[in-house]
Amino acid sequence: MFSKGDKVSVLDEAVDGVVLSVQDKQVTIETKDGFVMTFFVNELIKINNTSNLMDSIKRINIAEAAKEKEIPKPRSFVKERKEKNEIAAPEFDLHIEKLVPNKRGMSNYDILTLQSETAKRHIEFAIRNRIPKIVFIHGVGEGILKAELDFLLGRYDNIAFQDGNYQKYGLGATEVYIKQNSK
């Protein structure tokens, strides 16, 4: 099967070499690094003289491995600037799943009413406690809750509101600013 001068590769190791001698089921090879090693016949495979093909496959594998090991560059993005003493605005999630443990049996009207009353309760609390800014997370959906929230907020004289920070919330939030009266 193997004869002197054949190029061989070891199956379970990264060792290539040239056959020096064959005795029964053992083959002695000289590796590319100049080491003499003995293996059983079933541990070796003969390499054809298509070394160009093998070299190109090794180069591809090395290039792929190097590409995988590259450290990915961190994505750059603009952070929202905050003053050092600025306190984060409280966020209130108006999704029904966050308000009740189980919405089964509730109609759409009941759900919207509960969400509106919750928003109104948070607005009243913020006004009473002089909280300057709050954020309502309402999600995108069909826009019914957002429209209801806009209607509710429009009824207050001392409140300004706008869409929430897009980078942080996407299109699913409204920032509410409460103008404080000096008393």
RARA-V631196 format. One record per helix or strand of 2 or more residues. SS is the DSSP state (a for helix, b for strand). FROM is the first residue (numbers start at 0). LEN is the number of residues. If there is no record, write none. Layout:
BEGIN
SS/FROM/LEN ; SS/FROM/LEN
END
This chain:
BEGIN
b/6/4 ; b/15/8 ; b/25/6 ; b/35/5 ; a/40/3 ; b/43/3 ; a/50/19 ; b/89/4 ; a/95/4 ; a/107/21 ; b/132/5 ; a/143/11 ; b/158/5 ; a/165/4 ; b/172/6
END
